[in-house]
């Protein structure tokens, strides 16, 4: 419900705390009367810009060994995944086929 309204949980908690402090001000501290009426009217105030832009990070499509991590390689055709492993690697069980010319395993998505 908070996301649907475009708020964050911090805004809700801050408004509730402010409402509690305002409602509790000037009231005598009588332990018998514990009920408080808190009226909260949250206002969204943007004090600073948190995200100036969203940077597009393409999905990884190539496994380099070594050093042993996934990277994005623009030379890999769209819809393919390349894995640099020796020919003895069991890539066929994972849906890859070995390309002798390129010396790596390739898979079409």
C-alpha positions in Angstrom: 0.0 0.0 0.0 2.9 2.4 0.7 4.5 1.6 -2.7 1.2 2.2 -4.4 1.0 5.7 -3.1 4.6 6.4 -4.0 5.8 6.8 -0.4 8.6 5.2 1.5 8.4 3.6 4.9 10.7 6.2 6.2 8.1 8.9 5.4 5.4 7.0 7.2 7.5 6.4 10.3 8.6 10.0 10.4 5.0 11.2 10.1 3.9 8.9 12.9 6.7 10.0 15.2 5.9 13.7 14.5 2.2 13.1 15.2 3.0 11.3 18.4 5.3 14.1 19.6 2.7 16.8 18.7 -0.1 14.8 20.4 2.0 14.1 23.5 3.1 17.8 23.9 1.3 19.7 26.7 -0.5 16.6 27.9 0.0 15.6 31.6 1.6 12.2 31.9 -1.2 10.3 33.5 -0.7 6.5 33.3 -4.4 5.9 33.4 -5.1 7.9 30.3 -3.0 6.1 27.7 -4.9 6.7 24.5 -3.6 9.3 22.1 -5.2 10.7 19.0 -2.6 11.2 16.3 -3.6 13.0 13.1 -1.1 12.4 10.4 -1.0 14.3 7.1 2.2 13.3 5.4 3.8 15.7 3.0 6.4 14.6 0.6 9.3 17.0 0.6 12.3 16.2 -1.6 15.3 17.7 0.0 17.9 16.2 -2.3 18.1 14.2 -5.4 19.0 10.6 -4.7 19.2 9.2 -8.2 20.2 11.6 -11.0 20.1 8.9 -13.7 19.7 5.2 -14.1 22.7 3.6 -15.7 21.9 0.7 -18.1 24.1 -2.3 -17.3 23.7 -5.0 -19.9 23.3 -8.6 -18.8 26.4 -10.8 -18.8 26.9 -12.9 -21.8 30.5 -14.3 -21.6 32.3 -16.3 -18.9 36.1 -15.6 -18.9 38.3 -18.2 -17.4 40.7 -17.0 -15.9 39.9 -14.9 -14.0 36.6 -16.8 -13.6 33.8 -14.2 -13.8 30.9 -13.2 -16.1 31.2 -10.1 -18.2 29.3 -8.3 -20.9 31.1 -8.6 -24.3 29.6 -6.5 -27.2 31.1 -9.0 -29.7 28.8 -11.8 -28.6 25.8 -12.0 -30.9 22.4 -11.1 -29.3 20.8 -14.1 -27.7 24.1 -16.1 -27.3 26.2 -17.0 -24.3 29.9 -17.8 -24.6 31.9 -19.8 -22.0 35.6 -20.1 -22.1 36.2 -23.6 -20.9 38.4 -26.5 -22.2 36.9 -28.9 -24.7 36.7 -31.6 -21.9 34.2 -29.5 -19.9 30.7 -31.0 -19.9 29.0 -28.1 -21.6 26.6 -30.2 -23.7 24.7 -31.2 -20.5 24.1 -27.5 -19.9 23.0 -26.8 -23.5 26.3 -25.5 -25.0 28.1 -26.7 -28.1 31.9 -26.5 -28.5 33.1 -24.2 -31.3 36.5 -25.6 -32.5 37.3 -22.4 -34.5 36.7 -20.0 -31.5 37.9 -22.5 -28.8 34.9 -21.8 -26.6 31.4 -23.1 -25.7 28.4 -21.3 -27.3 24.7 -21.5 -26.4 21.7 -19.9 -28.1 18.9 -18.7 -25.8 
